[in-house]
Each structure stands twice: as structure tokens, then as C-alpha cells.
Amino acid sequence: MAHDLIRRVERLGHPRILVVGDLILDRYVWGYAERISQEAPVPLLRADQREHRLGGAASVATMLRALGAEVRLAGAVGRDAEADLVRGLLAEHAIDDHLVVALSDRPTTLKERYIGRAQDRHAQQMMRVDYEVRDPIPAPVALSLQEQFTEAVGWADVVLISDYDKGVCTPDLLRALIATCRGLGVRVLADPIRGTDYSKYAGVHCMTPNRLEASLATGMTIAQPDDALAVGRKLVESLGMDCVLVTLDRDGMALVRADGRSELVPTRPRQVYDITGAGDMVLAVVGLCLAAGADYAEAAALGNVAGGLEVERIGVALLSRQEILRDLLDHHQPEAVKRLDRDALVAEVHRRRQAGQKVVFTNGCFDILHVGHARLLRQAATLGDFLVVGLNSDDSVRRLKGPSRPLNGEEARAELLAALECVDAVTIFGEDTPLELIDLILPEVLVKGGDYRPDQVVGRAEVEAAGGRLVLIPLVEGHSTTSLVHRASERTVTAHPPEPALPPPLSRHGSQAPFKTSIPENR
């Protein structure tokens, strides 16, 4: 499954996506919360930094751009300084905003967050102030947008609705948008509001509500992950959708399809710093995957990964494909995938470099794993991101060490190496040296034990010519496979001595009488 997801990320391409919804400007004021104010019992923030990011539908659009999609955005802003900031940020991200209308009856929606640091600990959000008007946008403005939907939807591979209940996603506007998408055969996905009436989303192909939103919309409780399957079934049937993805924070997602299939998509544990933007990221990645030809299961799995990465950061943060790839490569590959032939290794090294990782290579026979091997491999792993171990084949070991070696076959040796957490890939080579293998992957770091001089290390010149470096790691005294074999062969295994014969019984006079065995005659 992990390799399928990796290949899907690599084949995402640059799909065209229309995002419709509420634009928000997120302002972050950072500083030190040093003491309590003398004016009131509240923390005093000494501000030292101000940052603006796009939120709401604009956040979804920027996430999509960071992931390589072409994006058009439809929504509304005010006629104020915040609107200028929003349009400037959209231009920086090369997002088409010609469907973003300027309104005089409201301010640009602004969420201002105050983030405090104290005693060099992790920064925490202290307070949020919102500036907004939630009234529906004027009917003439909504109608003007609807008239442009046919061209915009026809351009797109998929349409995303990012509804924050700020007035853009009116029932009439969404009905017109969904009908246009259905008529042109373009899938439309919605990230809904928190509410009890979801009728305005009827006809969307997919929806991504969170646990609370799905519960409120159906009147059903999600106490356990399995409960989300029944909740999802009700949403799919009542709204005529292909499927629903109910996000369940630490419990992953529930994927429920109209054809009756349903499943829970687990996620790995994360260090949660801020849930802001997680829902936007899930919508963006699921939409991107579907636009690129993925099925709902693949889209859900990758949305899960991206949403998890998002909550590990403060505020709304952008992700790249490389970061998603890195997470898949580092945490979602089964141990068996570490065993790679030469072609697979070259492809995997390419993937790792695409994800911005540094490749480390070392090699050896590793006939009997011992503490010296463990320390060398652990230290080698700290020198980069992806540790490749080249393992001499059985024939290669015999040529190097003699006919009595190896003591363990290449398959057993490879399995033991792959079981080590610090080792990322194991490949077997049959040559006497790993030079051909090194030439193929040209690692950034080449590692050997400290019993070698630099001029003795095979592949050093090739690696350094490509901009890499050689690192020699000191050996652990008294630990080598050869010395272990010699010590074992020199030991004499002493068998248990035979049981001593029983002494003859004592005679009445204290002397030992001859011991006889009496065998009775057959009668």
C-alpha cells in the first residue's frame, strides 16, 4: 500500500482545480508572554513579529498551489487594506483571483491570533480576535458568480467547496454550482459548515466533515470510530453522494461509499501542536488526488497523511509533495520493502532525493552481527536520511574470506540487517567490491570502519567527485566477525563425565563384597 501511495504522489501531475468559498486572512502576532499585566489578570504579550497567511478557501487554494496544482479561486473580500493583503498573497502564489469579488457591505474576514512564547517553551495560541460579517452576499453578486460557473467548471478537473459560513456559499449559489458540475461531468467536493441542515450540499460527489460536524448533521453520536460508518452511511444516502470521508482526528478517517463498501482508514500517532488548517489540508489533498485519477481509498489515505503533518505545525502551514513523500518513506514502509534489488534501489534512491533526503551508504559481509556492527550502522544513520547497506553475496564472501565462510547465508544476513531500525535499505551484490553499486547511486556520504585508510576505501574517489564525502567510523575494540569465529573455534567443548559405577555393597565385616546381579530363572 505504501508503495502505491508513493507512486500516486509521484504521478499527481498538475491538475486544474476550482475552489469556491469563503476567503479569510489569518494574522499571527508572535511575542513573549513574560508576565501578568498590571492592568488586569491577563498575560502580557511583548510582540516581536507579525505574519499574514491566507485562510479558508484561500488557504485551500494556496495548499493546492504548493502541491503543484493550477488553481482558480471564487469568493469575496471587502474593500479594505486586508483585501489588498489577500490579493497580494494570491498573486504571490500565482492563484487566479478574477472570480474573487470586492464587496462594500462588509470587511474582509480577518482572524487575528496572538501566539506567546514563555521560558523558551513551545509557542502557544493565547487568544483569537475575529473581524467578520456572516450575512449572505448580495443576490446580484451571487448571480454574477453563477453566470461564470460554466466556463470555470469546464476548465477544472475537480471543484472544491470550502464553506466557512461567512456568506459566500448560499444555498442558491451551491445549487447552481453543483448542477453545473453534474452537467459537465466534473466531480465536486465539499468541506461543510458545522450545522444541522446539509441540504444545500445535496448532489456533491464527496464531503469531508469532521467528527462533530458529521454528528450534528445527522443527529447521531460518534463515540467509537465504528460509529462513523453508520453516520457516513446516512450522509451518503441523504445527500446522494458517491462517498463521504468523516475525519476522526487521532482515529484517522471513515470512508463510506454509495455502493455499500466502508472502511476505517487509520493514522499514526502525531504530536499535535495546532489543528488549524487540518480540514483544509484534507480537502486539498483529497481533491488533488481525485483530479489526478486516484480512487477514493488512495485519496483518503494521502489526505490522512497530509492532515497529520498539518497538525504538527503552528497555524496554517503549506506542505510540499516532497514532505508527503518523506513521511510515506519514513513511516509507512513495511520491513520487507527494505530488501531491494539493484533496479529497485536506484528507483528508491531517486525518490528519496526527490523528497530532499541525503543518502548514506556502507557495505560489508555482516556474517555475525555484533556490537561493532550495531554502533557503526547507528552512527552511519545519523549522517543522512536514508541508510543503504550493501551486503556481499555468499559467493562474494567465500572469495574474500575462504570456503568456510559465510556462517550465515545471504538471505538470513539480509533479513537481520533489514530488521534494524537504523537501516533503511539492504541490497545484495555479487562482485568482490561494491564499486558498481556505488557508481549507480553515488551516495552523499560513504561510510567505512576505522580500520581502513581513506586511500583504501573503494568508491571514495567516485563519491567525492560527485560532491559527496567519506566518513570513517572507529571500530569497537575486540569485536569483529573474524575474531569471534576464531574464539569460538578455539574453545574445547567438554562433555559431561560418565556416571561413576556403584561401589560393591559393604559386607558384615565392613569389607566390600563382590557385586553380583541375580537373574531369576524362568519358571
LUMTOR-99327 format. One line per 5 residues: number of its first residue (from 1); their letters; for each residue x, y, z of C-alpha. Coordinates in Angstrom, 3 decimals, m for minus. Each point is the difference from the previous one (the first is absolute). Layout:
REM residues N
NUM	A	X:Y:Z  ... .
***
This chain:
REM residues 523
1	MAHDL	0.000:0.000:0.000  2.812:2.433:0.881  1.674:m0.484:m3.375  m3.353:0.569:m1.740  m0.401:3.291:1.864 .
6	IRRVE	3.569:1.039:m0.800  m0.594:m0.665:m3.683  m3.256:1.936:0.163  1.760:3.060:1.446  2.652:m0.281:m2.709 .
11	RLGHP	m2.711:m0.060:m2.688  m2.181:2.845:1.254  0.913:2.266:m2.898  m1.420:3.539:m0.060  m3.809:m0.290:0.005 .
16	RILVV	m2.288:3.030:m0.301  m2.184:0.685:3.028  m2.733:2.550:0.641  m0.464:0.965:3.675  m3.249:1.738:1.017 .
21	GDLIL	m0.616:1.350:3.483  0.764:2.472:2.771  3.341:1.817:m0.120  1.642:0.758:3.341  3.145:1.903:0.946 .
26	DRYVW	1.887:m1.543:2.931  2.178:2.418:1.959  2.492:m1.386:2.523  1.514:2.270:2.633  2.974:m1.733:1.653 .
31	GYAER	1.786:1.015:3.177  1.109:m0.847:3.536  m2.585:m0.442:2.758  2.303:1.229:2.733  m2.302:0.924:2.867 .
36	ISQEA	m3.531:0.812:1.120  m1.262:3.474:m0.860  m0.243:2.574:2.803  m3.300:1.194:m1.488  m1.864:m3.309:0.116 .
41	PVPLL	0.644:m3.679:0.853  0.993:m0.865:m3.572  3.323:m0.960:m1.631  1.955:2.868:m1.510  1.338:m0.776:m3.489 .
46	RADQR	3.122:1.867:m1.135  m0.525:m0.229:m3.764  3.012:m0.353:m2.263  m1.389:m1.381:m3.265  m3.111:0.280:m2.178 .
51	EHRLG	m0.849:m2.416:m2.790  m2.865:m0.310:m2.501  m1.200:m3.226:m1.569  m2.995:m0.891:m2.133  m2.819:m1.898:1.690 .
56	GAASV	m3.287:m1.684:m0.870  m0.485:m0.624:m3.710  3.115:2.076:m0.671  1.956:m2.364:2.251  m1.237:m3.000:m2.003 .
61	ATMLR	1.098:1.779:m3.171  3.521:0.696:1.305  0.335:m3.569:1.242  m0.901:m1.247:m3.457  2.529:2.332:m1.629 .
66	ALGAE	2.727:m1.193:2.363  m0.890:m3.551:m1.068  0.344:0.844:m3.694  m3.573:0.619:m1.175  m1.277:2.828:m2.199 .
71	VRLAG	m2.645:1.867:1.996  m2.867:2.416:m0.558  m1.730:1.506:3.017  m3.584:1.318:0.286  m1.180:1.953:3.036 .
76	AVGRD	m0.228:3.478:1.509  2.070:2.563:1.899  m0.740:3.490:1.267  1.346:3.304:m1.279  2.692:0.506:2.632 .
81	AEADL	3.678:m0.401:0.778  m0.527:m3.656:0.895  m1.428:m0.651:m3.480  3.178:1.467:m1.499  2.047:m2.387:2.147 .
86	VRGLL	m2.132:m2.951:m1.132  0.362:0.852:m3.691  3.716:0.579:0.427  0.461:m3.416:1.595  m2.118:m1.650:m2.704 .
91	AEHAI	2.204:1.626:m2.652  3.142:m1.235:1.779  m1.343:m3.555:m0.260  m1.103:0.445:m3.642  m3.645:m0.659:0.837 .
96	DDHLV	m2.575:1.299:m2.508  m2.320:2.330:1.967  m2.152:1.481:m2.763  m3.059:m1.667:1.582  0.718:1.650:3.385 .
101	VALSD	m2.427:2.912:0.309  0.445:3.148:2.125  m2.943:0.938:2.254  m0.698:3.327:1.673  m2.458:m1.336:2.601 .
106	RPTTL	2.509:m1.969:2.073  3.657:m0.184:1.040  2.353:m2.663:m1.232  m0.307:m2.834:2.507  2.994:0.217:2.343 .
111	KERYI	1.042:m2.415:2.741  2.712:1.521:2.191  1.873:m2.454:2.214  2.395:0.865:2.792  2.760:m2.567:0.495 .
116	GRAQD	2.080:0.087:3.188  3.365:m1.477:0.885  1.029:m0.424:3.638  3.290:m1.205:1.490  1.086:m1.264:m3.434 .
121	RHAQQ	m2.781:m2.572:m0.049  m2.135:m0.878:m3.005  m2.125:2.957:m1.169  m3.711:m0.155:0.868  m3.022:1.904:m1.296 .
126	MMRVD	m1.233:2.359:2.700  m2.985:1.649:m1.656  m1.837:0.476:m3.319  m1.935:3.074:m1.136  m2.346:m0.237:m3.028 .
131	YEVRD	m1.128:2.862:m2.264  m2.824:m1.196:m2.257  m3.535:0.308:m1.350  m1.895:m3.266:m0.601  m2.968:1.300:m1.972 .
136	PIPAP	m0.551:m1.641:m3.428  1.696:1.848:m2.831  m2.422:2.236:m1.981  m2.153:m1.880:m2.498  1.308:1.908:m3.058 .
141	VALSL	3.583:m0.907:0.971  m0.926:m3.667:0.448  m1.780:m0.005:m3.363  3.034:1.551:m1.694  2.184:m2.805:1.374 .
146	QEQFT	m2.485:m2.659:m1.095  0.087:1.315:m3.552  3.742:m0.648:m0.108  m0.169:m3.545:1.371  m0.432:m1.732:m3.366 .
151	EAVGW	3.334:1.244:m1.346  1.830:m0.448:3.318  m1.302:m3.536:0.637  0.711:m0.980:m3.607  3.632:1.025:0.550 .
156	ADVVL	0.375:m2.048:3.209  0.808:m3.654:0.642  m1.741:0.198:3.369  m1.904:2.644:2.017  0.403:0.523:3.754 .
161	ISDYD	m2.473:1.808:2.280  1.601:1.489:3.118  m2.929:1.216:2.095  0.784:2.002:3.161  m3.513:1.470:0.314 .
166	KGVCT	1.143:3.563:m0.771  m2.649:0.677:m2.627  1.380:m1.233:m3.344  m1.356:m3.565:m0.064  m3.704:0.806:m0.114 .
171	PDLLR	m2.456:m2.805:m0.827  m0.829:1.537:m3.382  3.649:0.466:m0.967  0.928:m3.567:1.009  m3.004:m1.485:m1.814 .
176	ALIAT	1.071:1.785:m3.182  3.635:m1.072:0.438  m0.843:m3.665:0.713  m2.417:m0.148:m2.940  2.675:1.424:m2.311 .
181	CRGLG	2.555:m2.547:1.238  m2.432:m2.875:m0.458  m0.935:1.214:m3.448  3.640:0.239:m1.130  1.082:m3.257:1.672 .
186	VRVLA	2.429:1.701:2.401  0.204:m1.328:3.561  m0.779:2.476:2.787  1.087:m0.458:3.630  m1.102:1.976:3.063 .
191	DPIRG	1.530:0.773:3.380  m3.248:0.905:1.798  m0.921:2.360:2.812  m0.907:m1.080:3.516  m3.794:m0.218:m0.104 .
196	TDYSK	m3.107:m2.151:m0.003  m1.227:0.613:m3.560  2.242:m1.234:m2.823  m2.648:0.185:m2.721  1.947:2.696:m1.871 .
201	YAGVH	2.754:m2.561:m0.679  m2.361:m2.539:m1.596  1.556:m1.431:m3.139  3.670:0.527:0.799  2.082:m3.039:m0.837 .
206	CMTPN	1.873:m0.077:3.313  0.101:1.821:3.338  2.668:0.247:2.741  m1.739:0.868:3.309  1.818:m0.494:3.284 .
211	RLEAS	m1.314:m2.066:2.904  m2.093:2.803:1.546  m1.341:1.325:m3.315  m1.144:m3.449:m1.100  m1.672:m0.619:3.359 .
216	LATGM	m1.898:3.296:m0.075  m1.120:m0.471:m3.599  m1.468:m3.459:0.680  m1.030:0.245:3.639  2.104:m3.099:0.667 .
221	TIAQP	2.854:m0.415:2.485  3.495:m1.163:m0.923  1.268:m1.462:3.282  2.204:m2.626:m1.684  1.644:0.013:m3.451 .
226	DDALA	m2.426:m2.683:m1.233  m2.912:2.356:0.731  1.253:2.263:m2.789  m0.829:m2.685:m2.568  m3.717:0.186:0.803 .
231	VGRKL	0.147:3.805:0.087  1.741:0.009:m3.367  m2.595:m2.360:m1.446  m2.806:2.380:0.983  1.811:2.966:m1.593 .
236	VESLG	0.686:m1.854:m3.240  m3.596:m1.135:m0.352  m1.651:3.289:0.991  2.172:2.205:m2.238  0.411:m2.301:m3.003 .
241	MDCVL	3.803:m0.081:0.180  2.530:m2.475:m1.393  1.701:m0.140:3.373  0.739:1.860:3.224  3.264:0.342:1.900 .
246	VTLDR	m0.635:0.636:3.694  3.232:1.228:1.603  0.508:m1.412:3.495  3.152:1.818:1.184  2.155:m2.591:1.853 .
251	DGMAL	m2.187:m2.866:m1.317  0.672:0.806:m3.664  m2.964:0.046:m2.392  m3.163:m1.889:m0.807  m0.501:m0.574:m3.735 .
256	VRADG	m3.572:m0.927:m0.946  m1.014:m0.558:m3.655  m3.402:m0.015:m1.657  0.565:m3.570:m1.249  m0.072:m1.316:3.580 .
261	RSELV	3.729:m0.280:0.629  1.389:1.699:3.101  3.265:m0.029:1.906  1.977:1.743:2.701  3.234:1.581:m1.221 .
266	PTRPR	2.401:0.091:2.986  2.649:2.619:0.619  3.220:m0.175:1.955  0.376:1.915:3.304  1.095:3.624:m0.402 .
271	QVYDI	1.250:2.776:2.263  m2.924:2.416:m0.309  0.956:3.667:0.306  m2.858:1.717:m1.861  m3.029:m1.431:m1.836 .
276	TGAGD	m0.407:3.226:m2.024  m0.014:m0.808:m3.705  m0.253:m3.782:0.335  m3.459:m0.129:m1.601  1.117:2.271:m2.840 .
281	MVLAV	3.011:m2.221:m0.631  m2.133:m3.151:m0.130  m2.378:1.621:m2.517  2.917:1.267:m2.113  1.842:m3.329:m0.147 .
286	VGLCL	m3.122:m2.116:m0.561  m1.072:2.342:m2.811  3.466:0.035:m1.529  0.199:m3.806:0.018  m3.433:m0.437:m1.560 .
291	AAGAD	0.842:2.570:m2.670  3.138:m2.010:m0.788  m1.927:m3.253:m0.451  0.272:m1.595:3.447  m2.853:m1.987:1.495 .
296	YAEAA	m1.679:1.001:3.258  2.062:m2.440:2.103  3.312:1.415:m1.247  m1.275:3.557:0.404  m1.134:m0.719:3.566 .
301	ALGNV	3.315:m1.610:0.968  2.033:2.925:m1.340  m2.421:2.517:1.522  0.573:m1.756:3.326  3.770:0.356:m0.317 .
306	AGGLE	m0.198:3.675:m0.992  m2.477:0.868:2.750  2.292:m1.651:2.532  2.979:2.006:m1.190  m2.055:3.198:0.218 .
311	VERIG	m0.854:m0.394:3.697  3.689:m0.317:0.839  0.478:3.695:m0.927  m1.144:3.295:1.442  m2.732:1.717:m2.006 .
316	VALLS	m0.904:m0.633:m3.620  3.151:m1.397:m1.603  0.688:m1.025:m3.588  1.263:m3.465:m0.916  1.933:m1.096:m3.056 .
321	RQEIL	m0.213:m3.320:m1.787  3.545:m0.655:1.222  m1.127:0.251:3.626  m2.864:m2.433:m0.578  2.375:m2.373:m1.789 .
326	RDLLD	2.475:0.242:2.849  m2.664:m0.916:2.544  m1.097:m2.975:m2.109  3.574:m1.143:m0.460  0.908:0.383:3.660 .
331	HHQPE	m3.091:m1.380:1.717  m2.178:m2.053:m2.336  2.380:m2.556:m1.544  m0.135:m3.567:1.318  3.277:m1.691:0.935 .
336	AVKRL	m0.143:m2.283:m3.047  0.220:3.035:m2.272  3.532:0.629:1.318  1.252:m2.968:m2.029  0.675:1.496:m3.423 .
341	DRDAL	1.579:m1.291:m3.179  2.240:2.330:m1.961  m2.674:1.530:m2.239  m2.373:0.535:2.915  2.794:1.582:2.035 .
346	VAEVH	0.828:2.508:m2.736  m3.697:0.945:m0.231  m0.281:0.315:3.789  3.119:2.181:0.216  m1.524:2.242:m2.673 .
351	RRRQA	m3.220:0.280:2.038  1.928:0.877:3.115  1.949:2.727:m1.743  m3.231:1.360:m1.456  m1.205:0.224:3.598 .
356	GQKVV	3.137:1.977:0.913  1.712:m2.834:1.866  3.722:m0.739:0.283  1.172:m3.536:m0.863  2.594:m1.820:2.146 .
361	FTNGC	1.686:m3.228:m1.151  2.094:m2.630:1.731  0.780:m3.612:m0.816  1.346:m3.235:1.406  m0.531:m3.725:0.543 .
366	FDILH	m1.810:0.365:3.346  0.389:m3.741:0.544  m0.580:0.099:3.753  m1.633:3.218:1.188  1.723:1.367:3.102 .
371	VGHAR	0.268:3.209:2.012  2.604:1.447:m2.375  m2.409:m0.332:m2.913  m2.854:1.490:2.011  1.985:3.074:0.997 .
376	LLRQA	1.350:0.574:m3.511  m3.478:m0.238:m1.537  m1.598:2.240:2.623  2.664:2.668:m0.489  m0.236:m0.308:m3.784 .
381	ATLGD	m3.768:0.595:0.169  0.548:3.339:1.772  2.052:1.307:m2.950  m2.996:0.228:m2.354  m3.612:m1.006:m0.526 .
386	FLVVG	0.140:m3.305:m1.900  2.553:m2.678:0.988  0.725:m2.598:m2.686  1.969:m3.117:0.952  1.744:m1.912:m2.783 .
391	LNSDD	0.296:m3.667:0.990  2.529:m2.405:m1.528  m1.648:m3.073:m1.537  0.976:m3.477:1.214  2.286:m0.536:m3.010 .
396	SVRRL	1.616:3.374:0.563  0.654:m0.805:3.669  1.565:m3.361:m0.877  2.392:1.680:m2.414  0.961:2.568:2.612 .
401	KGPSR	0.014:m2.091:3.199  0.539:m3.588:m1.113  m2.146:m3.095:m0.533  m1.107:m0.236:3.646  m1.818:3.326:m0.164 .
406	PLNGE	m2.634:1.317:0.207  m1.409:m1.649:3.095  m3.425:1.501:m0.821  m1.488:0.088:m3.488  m0.686:3.246:m1.839 .
411	EARAE	m3.776:m0.204:0.505  0.368:m0.381:3.770  2.572:2.796:0.154  m2.197:2.318:m2.061  m3.025:m0.720:2.184 .
416	LLAAL	1.911:0.835:3.184  1.291:3.272:m1.431  m3.475:0.977:m1.219  m1.347:m0.586:3.508  2.215:2.796:1.364 .
421	ECVDA	m1.914:3.266:0.356  3.005:2.097:m1.056  0.322:m1.828:m3.349  m2.266:1.268:m2.783  0.983:m2.297:m2.901 .
426	VTIFG	2.019:m3.183:m0.531  1.240:m1.138:m3.380  2.170:m3.037:m0.820  2.910:0.325:m2.422  1.960:m2.870:m1.503 .
431	EDTPL	3.195:1.826:m1.002  3.113:0.002:2.176  m0.434:3.737:0.633  m3.062:2.288:0.094  1.457:2.397:m2.590 .
436	ELIDL	m2.651:m0.716:m2.637  m2.754:0.535:2.583  1.590:3.229:1.250  0.270:1.277:m3.575  m3.725:m0.566:m0.471 .
441	ILPEV	m1.252:1.881:3.065  2.916:2.419:0.743  m0.857:0.540:3.680  0.521:3.349:1.670  1.843:m1.815:2.826 .
446	LVKGG	2.162:m3.133:m0.289  0.695:m1.757:3.319  2.672:m2.566:0.908  1.534:m1.257:3.225  3.031:1.695:1.499 .
451	DYRPD	2.317:m2.912:m0.869  0.155:1.399:m3.562  2.159:2.871:m1.204  m1.824:2.442:m2.304  2.070:m1.113:m2.998 .
456	QVVGR	m1.088:m3.622:0.603  m3.741:0.665:m0.168  m1.648:m1.195:m3.208  m2.209:2.664:m1.561  1.517:2.936:1.876 .
461	AEVEA	1.240:1.751:m3.149  m3.340:m0.416:m1.782  m2.022:1.291:2.951  2.240:2.999:0.600  0.034:0.858:m3.714 .
466	AGGRL	m3.824:0.172:0.167  0.139:2.377:2.990  m0.351:m2.602:2.754  2.310:m0.855:2.870  1.604:m2.962:1.762 .
471	VLIPL	m0.491:m0.578:3.740  2.075:m2.557:1.917  m1.628:m1.224:3.208  2.279:m1.378:2.746  m0.267:m3.722:0.675 .
476	VEGHS	m0.997:m1.523:3.317  3.131:m1.672:1.379  m0.163:m3.771:0.254  m3.104:m0.367:m2.135  0.273:m1.385:m3.515 .
481	TTSLV	m1.579:m2.963:m1.719  3.398:m1.596:m0.648  1.093:0.259:3.650  m3.350:m1.408:1.146  0.379:m2.966:m2.361 .
486	HRASE	3.559:m0.650:1.203  m0.974:0.151:3.677  m2.890:m2.368:m0.579  2.194:m2.517:m1.871  2.689:0.027:2.712 .
491	RTVTA	m2.358:m0.919:2.784  m0.104:m3.636:1.043  m3.457:m1.216:0.710  0.212:m2.321:3.042  m2.594:m2.774:0.133 .
496	HPPEP	m1.595:m0.972:3.276  2.153:m2.820:1.630  m1.598:m3.460:0.179  m1.888:m0.918:3.102  2.352:m1.886:2.446 .
501	ALPPP	m0.634:m3.721:0.548  m1.774:m0.901:3.202  2.426:m1.433:2.626  m0.550:m3.565:1.215  m2.120:m0.234:3.129 .
506	LSRHG	1.776:m0.230:3.363  0.242:m3.490:1.629  m0.889:m0.555:3.609  3.695:0.407:0.783  0.183:3.371:m1.711 .
511	SQAPF	1.800:m1.261:m3.077  m1.455:0.340:m3.462  m1.491:m3.188:m1.352  m0.113:m0.780:m3.670  m3.109:1.546:m1.649 .
516	KTSIP	m2.064:m2.576:m1.866  m3.113:0.318:m2.027  m2.433:m2.781:0.535  m2.254:m0.942:m2.847  m2.792:m2.332:1.038 .
521	ENR	m0.698:m3.038:m2.058  m3.114:m0.184:m2.028  m2.530:m2.086:1.771 .
***
